[in-house]
Amino acid sequence: MELRPLTRNDLRLYERIYTDPRMWLELGGVRDQDMAAKLERAYRLDDDRVAAAVTERERYRERMAERMDGLDLVITPTLEMVAPPVGIGDLALRERVIELTFPFNAIGAPALAMPCGAAEDGLPASLQLVGAPGADRLVLGVGALLEAALG
């Protein structure tokens, strides 16, 4: 396949794609309606809201560091529920499925979700191992030990 130089029309199209999330849908780049809705929500954020969110995340990171001070590892369920039924869209579940993982993702803490057996109705359950930022090796090492112990 021979590559051709980009034209002004190509550049205009690329600019539209990156500034209007609906273009992704029109061009077939995002076929998932949930993803399209997330993109539209993200594109509506202005610079002031993004800056405020970054500032709030830094404050949150400091509070979490204080709470985790002296702890090597935190173990939590990954989800507050067992596996959800098939066919429920991501947007319908989003808040519930990130409730226990988001607090650690937001501060850059290493986390590992791993299966830990069956829960209600034989559905799979999982746990989350979380370390302080930079403690990736500890999290992965404990994960490997747990995996061996749980079979």
C-alpha positions in Angstrom: 0.0 0.0 0.0 1.4 3.4 -1.0 1.0 6.3 1.4 -0.2 9.6 0.0 0.5 13.0 1.5 -2.2 14.4 3.7 -4.5 17.0 2.2 -6.1 20.0 3.9 -9.4 18.0 3.9 -7.7 15.2 5.7 -6.4 17.6 8.3 -9.9 19.2 8.8 -11.4 15.7 9.2 -8.8 14.7 11.8 -9.4 18.0 13.6 -13.2 17.3 13.7 -12.6 13.8 14.9 -10.6 15.0 17.9 -12.9 17.9 18.8 -16.3 16.3 18.3 -16.9 12.9 19.8 -19.9 12.3 17.6 -17.5 12.1 14.6 -16.1 8.9 16.1 -19.5 7.3 15.9 -20.2 8.6 12.3 -16.9 7.2 11.1 -17.3 3.9 13.0 -14.4 4.5 15.4 -16.6 4.1 18.4 -19.4 1.6 18.0 -20.1 1.3 21.7 -22.8 3.8 22.8 -21.5 3.8 26.4 -18.0 4.8 25.2 -19.5 7.5 23.0 -21.4 8.9 26.0 -18.2 8.9 28.0 -16.3 10.7 25.2 -19.1 13.4 25.0 -19.0 13.9 28.7 -15.2 14.3 28.7 -15.2 16.7 25.7 -17.6 19.0 27.7 -15.0 19.6 30.4 -13.4 23.0 30.2 -9.9 23.9 31.4 -11.1 25.4 34.7 -13.0 22.2 35.6 -10.0 20.1 34.7 -7.6 22.3 36.8 -10.0 22.1 39.8 -10.2 18.3 39.5 -6.4 18.0 39.4 -6.2 20.2 42.6 -8.8 18.1 44.3 -7.1 14.9 43.4 -3.9 16.2 44.9 -5.7 17.0 48.2 -7.3 13.6 48.1 -3.9 11.9 47.5 -2.6 13.7 50.6 -5.5 12.5 52.7 -5.2 8.9 51.5 -1.4 9.0 52.2 -2.2 10.0 55.8 -4.7 7.2 56.1 -2.4 4.6 54.6 0.6 5.7 56.7 2.1 2.7 58.4 0.2 0.1 56.3 2.1 -2.1 53.9 -1.0 -3.4 52.1 -4.7 -2.9 52.0 -7.0 -5.8 51.0 -10.6 -5.0 49.9 -13.2 -6.7 47.7 -12.8 -5.5 44.1 -16.5 -5.0 43.6 -19.3 -4.4 46.2 -21.3 -7.1 44.4 -20.8 -10.4 42.6 -20.4 -10.4 38.8 -23.3 -8.4 37.3 -25.7 -10.0 34.9 -24.6 -10.1 31.2 -26.0 -7.4 29.0 -26.1 -4.5 31.5 -24.3 -1.5 29.9 -21.2 -0.1 31.4 -22.8 3.3 32.1 -25.5 1.6 34.2 -22.9 -0.1 36.4 -20.0 2.3 36.3 -20.4 3.9 39.7 -20.9 0.6 41.4 -18.0 -1.2 39.7 -15.4 1.5 40.4 -16.5 2.3 44.0 -13.8 0.2 45.6 -11.1 0.6 43.0 -11.3 4.3 42.1 -10.1 5.6 45.4 -6.7 3.9 44.9 -6.5 4.5 41.1 -7.0 8.2 41.7 -3.8 8.4 43.8 -1.7 6.2 41.6 -1.4 3.4 44.1 -0.5 0.0 42.7 -3.4 -2.3 42.8 -4.1 -5.9 41.8 -7.5 -7.5 41.4 -7.5 -11.2 41.5 -10.1 -14.0 41.8 -10.6 -15.4 45.2 -13.3 -18.1 44.7 -17.0 -18.3 44.3 -19.6 -16.1 46.0 -23.4 -16.1 45.9 -24.9 -18.4 43.3 -21.5 -19.7 42.5 -20.6 -16.4 40.7 -16.9 -15.4 40.8 -15.6 -13.0 43.5 -12.4 -11.1 43.5 -10.2 -9.2 45.9 -8.1 -6.1 45.5 -4.6 -5.8 46.9 -3.4 -2.2 47.2 0.0 -0.8 48.2 1.4 2.6 48.7 2.5 4.5 45.6 5.7 2.9 44.5 5.1 -0.5 46.2 4.3 -2.4 43.0 6.8 -5.2 43.8 5.1 -5.8 47.1 1.6 -5.9 45.6 2.6 -8.3 42.9 4.6 -10.5 45.3 1.7 -10.9 47.7 -0.6 -11.5 44.7 1.6 -14.3 43.6 1.6 -15.9 47.1 -2.1 -15.6 47.4 -2.6 -17.1 43.9 -0.5 -20.1 44.9 -2.4 -20.5 48.2 -5.9 -20.1 46.7 -5.0 -22.5 43.8 
